[in-house]
Amino acid sequence: MKKYVVLTFGLVLFLSATTAVEAKSWQAEIQEERTKLREEIRNKISTASPASLRQQIWEGLHRRFPFLLPAGINRLAIKEISSTTLPAEIKVVKDDQSITLKISGKTIILRKFGGKSSLAELHVGDIVTARGTWVDETKAVLDTRVLRNLSIQKRYGTFWGKIKSISSETKTFVLETAGRGEQRVFVGSETKIVSRNQTVLTFSDLVIGHRVRVTGLWDSTLKTIEEVKTIKDWSLPPKPTLTPTPVK
């Protein structure tokens, strides 16, 4: 029994050492290629700027080790979206060349600061960054793995203001805030509406001019507040009016 334990332990040590050596060898190979590329470029372009030198080194590494640097595009405006459902294609233009971004169920779509997004949130004119694999050497079609929409910034927040207008048909109202201008508020079936003293209200109780507090998902680009959790109407119930008592 002890013999098998010793053999097993020895095998584990051997495999661990082998893996470490392979990892070290792989890293050393990349470092060696990096040094060679630097020397090659320096010999060819003695007057190259540091920025140009770094760019050429990265491009050389990408050619030899394509898995290190994912291909893609940076900060380009959407010109066309083929469909609102997957799979879809998005058209962008770079240096007068049309580029197609292929979007599939495997594509991760993110908002500006990393929040999860979807194809439905994309609009023509939005600025996007994409990473993936070029279909061929023409670099006209990108099999997109990660798409980040820099034009969409959504976060949950609380907003104070006065109701400027109300639409009973769409169950929305325009909230006039002091710091962020007008925001359109979308009231859903899950939205809890209460008065100042926590009495439950309905959408029909909201009135133009009322001062309210809204908590929901804010879209800074579209100036909307969706997925509203709570609305507190601080104008209800009306505050009693004090009538001065005449002094006799």
Secondary structure per residue as TSV (DSSP state, phi and psi in degrees):
chain	resnum	aa	ss	phi	psi
A	1	M	-	360.0	-44.7
A	2	K	H	-61.9	-35.0
A	3	K	H	-61.7	-44.3
A	4	Y	H	-66.1	-37.6
A	5	V	H	-63.3	-42.9
A	6	V	H	-64.6	-42.6
A	7	L	H	-63.8	-42.8
A	8	T	H	-63.7	-44.3
A	9	F	H	-63.0	-38.9
A	10	G	H	-65.6	-38.2
A	11	L	H	-64.7	-41.1
A	12	V	H	-62.3	-43.8
A	13	L	H	-62.2	-39.5
A	14	F	H	-64.9	-45.9
A	15	L	H	-65.0	-39.8
A	16	S	H	-63.0	-43.3
A	17	A	H	-66.3	-39.5
A	18	T	H	-63.3	-44.0
A	19	T	H	-62.8	-41.6
A	20	A	H	-64.3	-40.8
A	21	V	H	-65.4	-41.5
A	22	E	H	-63.7	-43.0
A	23	A	H	-63.2	-42.9
A	24	K	H	-64.6	-40.3
A	25	S	H	-63.9	-41.7
A	26	W	H	-62.9	-44.8
A	27	Q	H	-65.3	-38.7
A	28	A	H	-65.8	-35.3
A	29	E	H	-65.7	-42.5
A	30	I	H	-64.4	-43.3
A	31	Q	H	-62.7	-39.4
A	32	E	H	-64.6	-43.1
A	33	E	H	-64.3	-38.2
A	34	R	H	-62.2	-43.1
A	35	T	H	-65.2	-41.8
A	36	K	H	-62.9	-43.7
A	37	L	H	-62.6	-42.4
A	38	R	H	-59.3	-44.2
A	39	E	H	-67.6	-39.7
A	40	E	H	-61.6	-46.3
A	41	I	H	-67.6	-40.7
A	42	R	H	-62.2	-37.7
A	43	N	H	-69.2	-35.1
A	44	K	H	-81.4	-39.7
A	45	I	-	-126.2	89.1
A	46	S	T	-74.1	-19.0
A	47	T	T	-101.5	11.8
A	48	A	-	-66.9	141.5
A	49	S	-	-74.2	159.1
A	50	P	H	-56.2	-40.4
A	51	A	H	-64.6	-43.5
A	52	S	H	-64.9	-39.4
A	53	L	H	-62.8	-45.0
A	54	R	H	-62.3	-41.2
A	55	Q	H	-62.4	-43.5
A	56	Q	H	-68.0	-34.2
A	57	I	H	-65.3	-45.9
A	58	W	H	-62.6	-40.9
A	59	E	H	-64.2	-39.9
A	60	G	H	-64.8	-41.9
A	61	L	H	-63.8	-38.0
A	62	H	H	-64.0	-38.9
A	63	R	H	-65.3	-39.3
A	64	R	H	-87.7	-30.0
A	65	F	-	-130.4	73.8
A	66	P	T	-60.8	-22.0
A	67	F	T	-74.2	-14.3
A	68	L	T	-74.9	-39.6
A	69	L	S	-122.6	107.1
A	70	P	-	-65.7	141.4
A	71	A	E	-76.6	164.0
A	72	G	E	161.5	-164.0
A	73	I	E	-129.4	155.9
A	74	N	E	-125.3	129.0
A	75	R	E	49.3	61.9
A	76	L	E	-119.0	148.5
A	77	A	E	-84.4	139.2
A	78	I	E	-71.1	127.6
A	79	K	E	-100.1	-28.6
A	80	E	E	-159.9	143.3
A	81	I	E	-125.3	121.7
A	82	S	S	-71.7	-31.2
A	83	S	-	-157.5	158.4
A	84	T	S	-95.0	-0.9
A	85	T	S	-123.6	155.7
A	86	L	S	-80.7	146.7
A	87	P	S	-77.0	158.8
A	88	A	E	-144.8	167.0
A	89	E	E	-127.6	137.2
A	90	I	E	-116.9	131.8
A	91	K	E	-101.0	132.2
A	92	V	E	-132.3	166.9
A	93	V	E	-129.4	130.8
A	94	K	E	-132.5	121.9
A	95	D	T	52.4	46.5
A	96	D	T	66.6	9.8
A	97	Q	E	-107.0	129.5
A	98	S	E	-78.9	132.6
A	99	I	E	-123.9	134.0
A	100	T	E	-104.3	126.4
A	101	L	E	-101.8	113.3
A	102	K	E	-84.3	122.0
A	103	I	E	-110.1	124.8
A	104	S	-	-128.8	-175.2
A	105	G	T	-66.5	-17.5
A	106	K	T	-86.9	-10.4
A	107	T	-	-74.6	131.0
A	108	I	E	-92.5	119.7
A	109	I	E	-108.1	125.3
A	110	L	E	-124.3	157.3
A	111	R	-	-85.3	-177.7
A	112	K	T	-55.5	-45.6
A	113	F	T	-102.7	24.2
A	114	G	S	97.1	-4.0
A	115	G	-	-66.6	147.8
A	116	K	B	-66.5	133.3
A	117	S	-	-125.5	-169.7
A	118	S	-	-151.0	169.6
A	119	L	G	-61.8	-32.6
A	120	A	G	-65.1	-22.5
A	121	E	G	-84.9	-9.0
A	122	L	-	-81.7	140.7
A	123	H	-	-136.9	153.5
A	124	V	T	-60.3	131.2
A	125	G	T	102.6	-18.0
A	126	D	-	-64.4	145.2
A	127	I	E	-93.2	126.0
A	128	V	E	-128.4	157.0
A	129	T	E	-124.0	137.0
A	130	A	E	-133.6	146.1
A	131	R	E	-132.3	141.9
A	132	G	E	176.1	-142.8
A	133	T	E	-129.6	130.6
A	134	W	E	-69.3	138.5
A	135	V	S	-68.8	-37.9
A	136	D	S	-149.3	-175.1
A	137	E	T	-71.7	-14.6
A	138	T	T	-71.8	-17.9
A	139	K	-	54.9	41.7
A	140	A	-	-103.5	-17.3
A	141	V	E	-133.1	126.3
A	142	L	E	-113.4	122.4
A	143	D	E	-78.1	97.2
A	144	T	E	-79.3	128.2
A	145	R	E	-101.4	-37.9
A	146	V	E	-134.1	127.0
A	147	L	E	-123.7	122.1
A	148	R	E	-112.8	123.9
A	149	N	E	-93.3	105.7
A	150	L	T	-75.6	-10.1
A	151	S	T	-90.4	-9.3
A	152	I	-	-109.0	118.6
A	153	Q	-	-126.9	105.4
A	154	K	E	-119.6	138.8
A	155	R	E	-156.2	155.1
A	156	Y	E	-78.9	138.0
A	157	G	E	-158.0	172.9
A	158	T	E	-117.8	132.8
A	159	F	E	-128.5	138.6
A	160	W	E	-111.0	145.8
A	161	G	E	172.6	-171.8
A	162	K	E	-112.8	145.3
A	163	I	E	-73.2	121.7
A	164	K	E	-93.1	-39.1
A	165	S	E	-153.5	158.7
A	166	I	E	-135.6	138.6
A	167	S	E	-119.9	109.0
A	168	S	T	-72.7	-24.4
A	169	E	T	-69.2	-44.0
A	170	T	T	-98.1	-1.6
A	171	K	T	52.7	52.1
A	172	T	E	-132.1	159.9
A	173	F	E	-147.7	155.9
A	174	V	E	-94.3	123.4
A	175	L	E	-100.6	120.8
A	176	E	E	-93.1	106.1
A	177	T	E	-97.8	161.5
A	178	A	S	-78.4	-39.4
A	179	G	S	-100.9	-23.2
A	180	R	S	-122.5	17.4
A	181	G	-	70.9	-153.4
A	182	E	E	-85.6	134.5
A	183	Q	E	-128.3	134.4
A	184	R	E	-89.6	124.2
A	185	V	E	-102.3	126.8
A	186	F	E	-103.1	115.9
A	187	V	-	-94.4	124.8
A	188	G	-	-108.4	-179.7
A	189	S	T	-68.5	-23.1
A	190	E	T	-91.7	-2.6
A	191	T	-	-72.2	130.2
A	192	K	E	-97.5	120.7
A	193	I	E	-111.7	124.9
A	194	V	E	-134.9	162.3
A	195	S	E	-89.3	-176.3
A	196	R	T	-59.8	-35.0
A	197	N	T	-100.7	24.3
A	198	Q	-	72.0	15.7
A	199	T	-	-74.0	136.3
A	200	V	B	-69.7	132.6
A	201	L	-	-120.2	172.4
A	202	T	-	-118.0	171.2
A	203	F	G	-59.5	-35.2
A	204	S	G	-68.0	-14.7
A	205	D	G	-78.8	-16.0
A	206	L	-	-75.1	138.0
A	207	V	-	-133.1	145.6
A	208	I	T	-57.0	132.9
A	209	G	T	98.7	-16.1
A	210	H	-	-68.0	143.0
A	211	R	E	-91.9	122.2
A	212	V	E	-131.3	160.5
A	213	R	E	-118.7	126.8
A	214	V	E	-120.1	133.0
A	215	T	E	-119.8	122.0
A	216	G	E	-173.2	-170.8
A	217	L	E	-88.0	116.4
A	218	W	E	-97.5	129.9
A	219	D	E	-105.8	106.9
A	220	S	T	-69.1	-23.7
A	221	T	T	-79.2	-49.7
A	222	L	T	-84.4	-9.7
A	223	K	T	57.1	53.0
A	224	T	E	-128.4	156.1
A	225	I	E	-125.5	110.8
A	226	E	E	-115.0	178.5
A	227	E	E	47.3	45.9
A	228	V	E	-67.6	124.6
A	229	K	E	-86.6	-49.7
A	230	T	E	-139.9	148.0
A	231	I	E	-130.6	123.1
A	232	K	E	-113.8	118.8
A	233	D	E	-92.0	105.6
A	234	W	T	-81.1	-3.6
A	235	S	T	-91.7	-4.8
A	236	L	-	-121.9	139.4
A	237	P	S	-69.5	157.5
A	238	P	-	-58.6	138.7
A	239	K	-	-70.2	136.5
A	240	P	-	-63.9	142.5
A	241	T	-	-90.8	128.1
A	242	L	-	-82.7	123.3
A	243	T	-	-100.1	119.2
A	244	P	-	-63.6	138.6
A	245	T	-	-91.3	121.5
A	246	P	-	-63.0	139.2
A	247	V	-	-85.0	125.4
A	248	K	-	-89.8	360.0
